[in-house]
Amino acid sequence: MNILLGYANSLSRDFAQNHLSGEGSGLNVMTAGSFADCLQLAPDFKRLDLIGLDLEMPDMDGVHGFREMRKATADRVPVAVMGASANSRLINDFLLAGAAGYLPYSMSAEALLGAIRLIIAGEIFVPAGLTADNHTPDNANQLTKREREVLDGLLSGKSNREIAQHLSLSEVTVKHHLKGLRSKLGAKNRTHAVCRAIALGIG
């Protein structure tokens, strides 16, 4: 999977290169330091699976710049926005404009990888607290050890079979733990469970 991330800060670009790409992640990460540079790279959209735009880039120009990027890629590549902080109204403006999600700087490398995979899979990712779906289920923080291990496998993009092999369990047992995990997170399916875990900060 090929992703392009535009960050204003050089440290953020280094972080993306060092912690998101490499063996095991399945990601090839390209970075740029300005919106103009992102636009220049965007025409190669046939090779891109995701574009992330830092709202702090001085030439980003908010939703207008976002729409310009969508136009440059003919709306064929999911485009997410990134930033240090944002309010629900601002994020909603981007979502209405077609954003694939919002990725805050505060996310750990593992959580960011999980969110990126969800977006590439066709989901929209927004952290809990910035959407209407911000209620934390009462038992979301009461996952068993096995449920957390299964969740770790989901966050790593493993299939049920791979999780079972890694934990020396049967697939039936993994499905049982996955059912409990979904129930505690208030998730409809495994993809939603990953999204909820990351959004709630318990992944």
Secondary structure, 3 states (H helix, E strand, C coil): CEEEEECCCHHHHHHHHHHCCCCCCCCEEEEECCHHHHHHHHHHHHHCCEEEEECCCCCCCHHHHHHHHHHHCCCCCCEEEEECCCCHHHHHHHHHCCCCEEEECCCCHHHHHHHHHHHHCCCCECCCCCCCCCCCCCCCCCCCHHHHHHHHHHHCCCCHHHHHHHHCCCHHHHHHHHHHHHHHHCCCCHHHHHHHHHHHCCC
